[in-house]
Amino acid sequence: MATLDHKLLPLRELDVRDIERWRALAETAIEPNPFFDPDYLMPLARSLGDFDDVALAVVADGDSWLGCMPVGRVGRWHRIPLPSTSVWRGRGPTQALLGTPLIAAARTHDAVATLLDGVVRSPGSSFTGLEALVEDGPVFAALRSALEQTGLRALRFDRVERALLTRRPECDYLEQALTAKHRRQVRGQWRKLCAQLGEEPQVVDRAGEPAAVAELIELEGRSHLAERGNVLRSDPAQARFFTEMCAAFAARGRLQLLSLQTGDRTLAMKCNLLADPGIFYLKIAYDESYAKLSPGVQLEVRMYSLFHERSQALWVDSCATPENESCNRMLPSRRALVTLAILEPTVRALATVPIIRGARHLRNRRKRLAV
């Protein structure tokens, strides 16, 4: 069997053929991650001014790509003051919300082992940080096996759980997610909303409409989140990224841009990325003048039916923080995400273990104090 080739390709040096290979891998990967799709990651890197600093770690078998993930050289990773070549996810409100490398179904184990070994042994790095890996996913399983094969050492730095919705035989997600009391409350709010508007709002998928993207940005910009500057409208570069990304995903049939509306009145909007067998939530915004009637929750409730109608979709990843009470209630299953520090089995590299463990201890302590 042919030996796989590992290389680091700076984003600025990728040609059209490279992008085509990357996009093909993203669409057929054994575990979907739309945030590492070129139509998400490249405009994100440009918007953050990091385009010249990010490279794509690639595993190739001849002309085919079997694995890739974005990496960057950093001098500090999660407050650890050591140089590393680690996965790059960006930052801010549009950062990549999943860190799973894109891996082909063919030669999965070999692709993961080659990718891991090539990145970790990068000259000048004390370790490699891998973030937000799905703990029960096939890529993480292959990674564990690859660690044994390559002799590399892994330290678990963090583990979180976030809300997930999984397919059921019947569309009874509301009954499974909410108590009878909460269901009555949501349905009562819907009746009041219909009465106030004089008609029943409808959910419209406006993917591919530039005006709809602009409207979501504006709707979010008028929300309470704007007080913290954590909205797209607060940064023109981020708004341009979002607009460009939505257009690219819509052109490939991989975007949902849902609007709960009556005529030209928009009550709530939701942006989802489609990556079968999953759906990834990305943005939601609502008109806060209707806050007492929970238009955002009403759109979430109607998302249950849209999810169930999409037969190829088996789950919905909330992409929310573990503390998001609304998502935790509406999406009752959980997805565990793991962050690892990977080290070479050398005396120099292993000398960093106490530093990484100390940083992990301080991180866990801050989490406990924040509860």
C-alpha positions as a printed NumPy array, in Angstrom:
array([[  0.   ,   0.   ,   0.   ],
       [  1.357,   3.41 ,  -1.003],
       [  2.743,   5.708,   1.686],
       [  0.649,   8.792,   2.247],
       [  2.151,  12.227,   1.735],
       [  1.927,  14.953,   4.397],
       [  2.422,  18.632,   3.617],
       [  1.681,  22.082,   5.008],
       [  0.099,  24.375,   2.437],
       [ -0.245,  28.072,   3.364],
       [ -3.727,  29.335,   2.526],
       [ -2.237,  32.1  ,   0.409],
       [ -0.54 ,  29.502,  -1.842],
       [ -3.574,  27.297,  -2.544],
       [ -4.554,  27.143,  -6.207],
       [ -7.911,  26.378,  -7.808],
       [ -7.203,  22.651,  -7.952],
       [ -6.262,  22.595,  -4.262],
       [ -9.564,  24.279,  -3.376],
       [-11.447,  21.72 ,  -5.458],
       [ -9.745,  18.836,  -3.628],
       [-10.435,  20.477,  -0.265],
       [-14.084,  21.05 ,  -1.089],
       [-14.502,  17.473,  -2.326],
       [-13.036,  16.149,   0.92 ],
       [-15.298,  18.416,   2.995],
       [-18.389,  17.079,   1.217],
       [-17.466,  13.399,   1.629],
       [-15.624,  13.352,   4.962],
       [-16.388,  10.463,   7.289],
       [-17.385,  13.037,   9.919],
       [-18.844,  16.36 ,   8.755],
       [-17.364,  19.679,   9.8  ],
       [-18.689,  22.595,   7.715],
       [-16.528,  25.033,   9.689],
       [-13.42 ,  23.552,   8.047],
       [-14.964,  23.775,   4.585],
       [-13.   ,  26.19 ,   2.353],
       [-16.099,  28.321,   1.871],
       [-16.195,  28.932,   5.611],
       [-12.575,  28.904,   6.65 ],
       [-10.924,  30.971,   3.942],
       [-13.212,  34.026,   4.235],
       [-12.998,  33.688,   8.028],
       [ -9.191,  33.836,   7.936],
       [ -9.327,  36.851,   5.62 ],
       [-11.824,  38.668,   7.829],
       [ -9.63 ,  38.191,  10.892],
       [ -6.433,  39.281,   9.113],
       [ -4.937,  35.805,   9.586],
       [ -4.885,  34.664,   5.961],
       [ -1.087,  34.809,   5.727],
       [ -0.602,  32.991,   9.034],
       [ -2.792,  29.924,   8.531],
       [ -1.774,  26.772,   6.688],
       [ -3.626,  23.64 ,   5.725],
       [ -2.102,  20.406,   6.997],
       [ -2.887,  17.947,   4.196],
       [ -2.59 ,  14.181,   3.769],
       [ -2.625,  13.111,   0.13 ],
       [ -2.64 ,   9.826,  -1.732],
       [ -1.449,  10.807,  -5.16 ],
       [ -3.923,  13.357,  -6.504],
       [ -6.549,  12.725,  -3.796],
       [ -6.752,  14.396,  -0.416],
       [ -7.509,  11.983,   2.423],
       [ -7.272,  14.434,   5.311],
       [ -6.776,  18.084,   6.18 ],
       [ -7.121,  20.617,   8.973],
       [ -6.154,  24.287,   9.364],
       [ -3.204,  24.981,  11.642],
       [ -1.282,  27.989,  12.857],
       [  1.974,  28.63 ,  14.714],
       [  1.186,  30.305,  18.035],
       [  3.277,  31.318,  21.016],
       [  0.423,  30.86 ,  23.49 ],
       [ -2.351,  28.266,  23.503],
       [ -5.083,  28.519,  26.159],
       [ -2.744,  30.679,  28.264],
       [  0.073,  28.141,  27.981],
       [  3.171,  30.21 ,  27.058],
       [  4.775,  27.596,  24.817],
       [  5.158,  27.552,  21.015],
       [  2.86 ,  25.135,  19.236],
       [  1.516,  24.237,  15.827],
       [ -2.145,  23.836,  16.684],
       [ -5.509,  23.667,  14.99 ],
       [ -6.748,  27.093,  13.889],
       [-10.416,  27.901,  14.517],
       [-10.359,  31.686,  14.419],
       [-11.983,  33.712,  17.168],
       [-14.935,  35.909,  17.943],
       [-18.61 ,  35.356,  17.119],
       [-17.895,  33.479,  13.878],
       [-15.056,  31.182,  14.942],
       [-15.168,  27.56 ,  13.799],
       [-17.441,  25.841,  16.305],
       [-16.045,  22.357,  15.702],
       [-12.411,  21.274,  15.433],
       [-12.718,  17.824,  13.874],
       [-10.258,  17.354,  10.973],
       [-11.718,  16.459,   7.588],
       [-10.911,  12.784,   6.997],
       [-11.897,  10.61 ,   4.042],
       [-13.635,   7.275,   4.498],
       [-10.812,   5.558,   2.59 ],
       [ -7.745,   4.687,   4.702],
       [ -9.129,   6.608,   7.658],
       [ -6.641,   5.237,  10.189],
       [ -3.606,   5.899,   7.979],
       [ -4.828,   9.391,   7.106],
       [ -5.296,  10.362,  10.765],
       [ -1.939,   8.862,  11.806],
       [ -0.084,  10.677,   8.996],
       [ -1.863,  13.972,   9.679],
       [ -1.215,  13.788,  13.403],
       [  2.418,  12.733,  13.104],
       [  3.202,  15.411,  10.532],
       [  1.722,  18.283,  12.546],
       [  3.026,  17.254,  15.967],
       [  6.577,  16.827,  14.708],
       [  6.652,  20.307,  13.156],
       [ 10.008,  21.961,  13.938],
       [  9.97 ,  24.449,  16.798],
       [  6.727,  23.244,  18.404],
       [  6.511,  22.088,  22.   ],
       [  3.172,  20.371,  21.373],
       [  0.056,  20.442,  19.191],
       [ -3.385,  21.477,  20.397],
       [ -6.463,  19.797,  18.942],
       [ -9.774,  21.354,  19.958],
       [-13.493,  20.53 ,  20.01 ],
       [-13.238,  16.936,  18.782],
       [-16.425,  14.853,  18.917],
       [-15.645,  12.285,  21.587],
       [-17.817,   9.486,  20.188],
       [-17.057,  10.24 ,  16.525],
       [-15.098,   8.08 ,  14.076],
       [-12.259,  10.604,  13.743],
       [-11.593,  10.601,  17.495],
       [-11.648,   6.799,  17.498],
       [ -9.077,   6.757,  14.686],
       [ -7.022,   9.356,  16.553],
       [ -6.812,   7.161,  19.657],
       [ -5.588,   4.292,  17.526],
       [ -3.119,   6.554,  15.715],
       [ -1.6  ,   7.672,  19.021],
       [ -0.686,   4.078,  19.779],
       [  0.8  ,   3.603,  16.316],
       [  2.883,   6.797,  16.27 ],
       [  3.996,   6.707,  19.904],
       [  2.719,  10.226,  20.499],
       [  1.298,  11.193,  23.88 ],
       [ -2.024,  12.926,  24.478],
       [ -3.132,  14.964,  27.486],
       [ -6.837,  15.675,  27.82 ],
       [ -7.027,  19.419,  28.409],
       [-10.78 ,  19.98 ,  28.406],
       [-14.124,  18.272,  27.888],
       [-17.498,  19.96 ,  27.488],
       [-20.991,  18.849,  26.498],
       [-23.364,  20.857,  24.347],
       [-26.948,  20.399,  23.274],
       [-27.786,  17.959,  20.494],
       [-31.02 ,  16.795,  18.893],
       [-31.175,  13.247,  17.521],
       [-33.695,  11.775,  15.093],
       [-36.694,   9.967,  16.489],
       [-39.131,   7.637,  14.695],
       [-41.922,  10.182,  15.137],
       [-41.862,  13.973,  15.109],
       [-42.506,  14.191,  18.846],
       [-39.442,  16.258,  19.719],
       [-41.423,  18.959,  21.507],
       [-43.06 ,  16.387,  23.777],
       [-39.699,  14.794,  24.538],
       [-37.877,  18.092,  25.106],
       [-40.292,  20.137,  27.186],
       [-42.431,  19.43 ,  30.214],
       [-46.21 ,  19.686,  29.884],
       [-46.075,  23.048,  31.662],
       [-43.493,  24.456,  29.232],
       [-45.399,  23.083,  26.224],
       [-48.552,  24.857,  27.37 ],
       [-46.569,  28.05 ,  27.816],
       [-45.031,  27.887,  24.344],
       [-48.359,  27.097,  22.689],
       [-50.063,  29.879,  24.62 ],
       [-47.42 ,  32.349,  23.46 ],
       [-47.977,  31.213,  19.882],
       [-51.712,  31.855,  20.105],
       [-51.085,  35.321,  21.549],
       [-48.542,  36.065,  18.827],
       [-51.011,  35.067,  16.112],
       [-53.735,  37.185,  17.717],
       [-51.45 ,  40.202,  18.014],
       [-50.348,  39.952,  14.389],
       [-53.782,  39.105,  13.026],
       [-52.463,  36.08 ,  11.171],
       [-50.303,  32.998,  11.703],
       [-46.58 ,  33.547,  11.022],
       [-44.923,  31.246,   8.487],
       [-41.394,  29.86 ,   8.266],
       [-39.716,  30.737,   4.969],
       [-36.282,  29.495,   3.882],
       [-34.585,  32.545,   2.355],
       [-31.227,  30.932,   1.586],
       [-29.643,  32.587,  -1.427],
       [-31.235,  35.992,  -0.762],
       [-28.57 ,  38.648,  -0.033],
       [-31.282,  40.864,   1.48 ],
       [-32.138,  38.129,   3.989],
       [-28.512,  37.881,   5.126],
       [-28.388,  41.638,   5.601],
       [-31.647,  41.496,   7.531],
       [-30.313,  38.849,   9.925],
       [-27.194,  40.934,  10.544],
       [-29.373,  43.988,  11.253],
       [-31.788,  42.024,  13.476],
       [-28.926,  40.643,  15.556],
       [-27.339,  44.093,  15.69 ],
       [-30.456,  45.494,  17.389],
       [-30.434,  42.803,  20.086],
       [-29.089,  42.925,  23.632],
       [-25.942,  41.169,  22.378],
       [-24.889,  44.422,  20.728],
       [-24.18 ,  45.883,  24.157],
       [-21.169,  43.556,  24.413],
       [-20.131,  44.075,  20.808],
       [-20.664,  40.372,  20.176],
       [-22.605,  40.826,  16.941],
       [-21.694,  40.791,  13.268],
       [-22.737,  44.397,  12.74 ],
       [-20.113,  45.607,  15.229],
       [-17.297,  44.521,  12.863],
       [-17.634,  45.225,   9.12 ],
       [-15.044,  42.536,   8.344],
       [-17.079,  39.916,  10.201],
       [-20.246,  41.042,   8.441],
       [-18.491,  40.684,   5.069],
       [-17.321,  37.202,   6.05 ],
       [-20.835,  36.144,   7.002],
       [-22.306,  37.518,   3.781],
       [-19.669,  35.806,   1.635],
       [-19.956,  32.514,   3.506],
       [-23.752,  32.433,   3.275],
       [-23.662,  33.085,  -0.467],
       [-21.148,  30.279,  -1.035],
       [-23.011,  27.729,   1.102],
       [-26.355,  28.681,  -0.439],
       [-24.944,  28.186,  -3.944],
       [-24.047,  24.614,  -2.961],
       [-27.423,  23.909,  -1.332],
       [-25.87 ,  23.726,   2.132],
       [-27.521,  26.696,   3.833],
       [-30.793,  27.189,   5.683],
       [-31.726,  30.815,   6.292],
       [-35.048,  30.508,   8.045],
       [-37.334,  33.447,   8.671],
       [-40.418,  33.415,  10.9  ],
       [-42.51 ,  36.14 ,   9.328],
       [-45.852,  37.575,   8.363],
       [-45.657,  39.389,   5.05 ],
       [-42.705,  41.743,   5.315],
       [-42.547,  41.619,   9.132],
       [-39.707,  39.415,  10.39 ],
       [-40.053,  38.04 ,  13.914],
       [-37.021,  35.758,  14.078],
       [-34.288,  34.428,  11.803],
       [-32.012,  31.429,  11.971],
       [-28.919,  30.445,   9.967],
       [-28.016,  26.735,   9.793],
       [-25.255,  24.933,   7.904],
       [-26.226,  21.634,   6.272],
       [-23.644,  18.857,   6.412],
       [-25.39 ,  15.518,   6.174],
       [-26.068,  13.601,   8.268],
       [-26.032,  16.687,  10.491],
       [-27.399,  20.208,  10.741],
       [-25.276,  22.809,  12.507],
       [-26.868,  25.863,  14.113],
       [-24.849,  29.013,  13.54 ],
       [-26.893,  32.171,  14.185],
       [-30.296,  33.072,  15.546],
       [-31.796,  36.515,  16.085],
       [-35.254,  37.798,  16.867],
       [-37.196,  41.028,  17.124],
       [-36.935,  41.872,  20.813],
       [-40.091,  43.974,  20.702],
       [-41.887,  40.594,  20.714],
       [-39.63 ,  39.119,  23.396],
       [-42.491,  38.294,  25.804],
       [-43.918,  35.933,  23.176],
       [-40.555,  34.204,  22.524],
       [-40.364,  34.381,  18.709],
       [-36.926,  32.737,  18.773],
       [-38.315,  29.754,  20.678],
       [-41.291,  29.606,  18.292],
       [-38.864,  29.334,  15.366],
       [-36.94 ,  26.606,  17.211],
       [-40.175,  24.655,  17.716],
       [-40.911,  24.801,  13.983],
       [-37.346,  23.688,  13.309],
       [-38.309,  20.296,  14.738],
       [-40.576,  19.609,  11.754],
       [-38.039,  20.91 ,   9.235],
       [-35.398,  18.632,  10.734],
       [-37.71 ,  15.623,  10.678],
       [-38.708,  16.276,   7.057],
       [-35.042,  16.241,   6.012],
       [-34.711,  12.457,   6.059],
       [-30.954,  12.46 ,   5.448],
       [-30.4  ,  14.484,   8.632],
       [-29.883,  12.322,  11.713],
       [-28.979,  14.982,  14.269],
       [-28.755,  18.705,  14.955],
       [-25.71 ,  20.204,  16.667],
       [-26.681,  23.331,  18.607],
       [-23.085,  24.647,  18.441],
       [-24.059,  26.468,  21.642],
       [-22.119,  26.948,  24.836],
       [-22.759,  24.338,  27.533],
       [-24.446,  27.047,  29.634],
       [-27.078,  27.928,  27.017],
       [-30.249,  27.061,  28.918],
       [-32.597,  27.501,  25.964],
       [-30.65 ,  25.133,  23.707],
       [-30.165,  22.659,  26.539],
       [-33.933,  22.556,  26.983],
       [-34.91 ,  22.428,  23.302],
       [-32.214,  19.935,  22.252],
       [-32.179,  17.366,  25.076],
       [-29.359,  15.057,  23.921],
       [-25.687,  15.941,  24.435],
       [-22.52 ,  15.935,  22.329],
       [-19.199,  15.69 ,  24.171],
       [-16.288,  17.694,  22.745],
       [-12.708,  17.057,  23.8  ],
       [ -9.602,  19.237,  23.602],
       [ -6.204,  17.532,  23.606],
       [ -2.56 ,  18.511,  23.803],
       [ -0.421,  16.09 ,  21.733],
       [  3.288,  15.708,  22.426],
       [  6.234,  13.862,  20.93 ],
       [  7.757,  11.187,  23.184],
       [ 10.979,  13.152,  23.697],
       [ 12.527,  14.435,  26.911],
       [ 12.208,  18.045,  25.717],
       [  8.544,  17.696,  24.802],
       [  7.56 ,  15.715,  27.892],
       [  9.131,  18.41 ,  30.076],
       [  6.138,  20.572,  29.123],
       [  3.656,  18.136,  30.705],
       [  3.656,  19.831,  34.154],
       [  3.055,  23.214,  32.502],
       [  0.076,  21.898,  30.511],
       [ -1.344,  20.145,  33.578],
       [ -0.971,  23.302,  35.624],
       [ -2.826,  25.323,  32.998],
       [ -5.555,  22.676,  32.925],
       [ -5.92 ,  22.859,  36.695],
       [ -6.29 ,  26.66 ,  36.6  ],
       [ -8.815,  26.382,  33.755],
       [-10.924,  23.872,  35.667],
       [-10.766,  26.03 ,  38.772],
       [-11.997,  29.082,  36.869],
       [-14.883,  26.99 ,  35.527],
       [-15.891,  25.875,  39.017],
       [-15.776,  29.41 ,  40.35 ],
       [-17.901,  30.654,  37.444],
       [-20.754,  28.268,  38.278]])
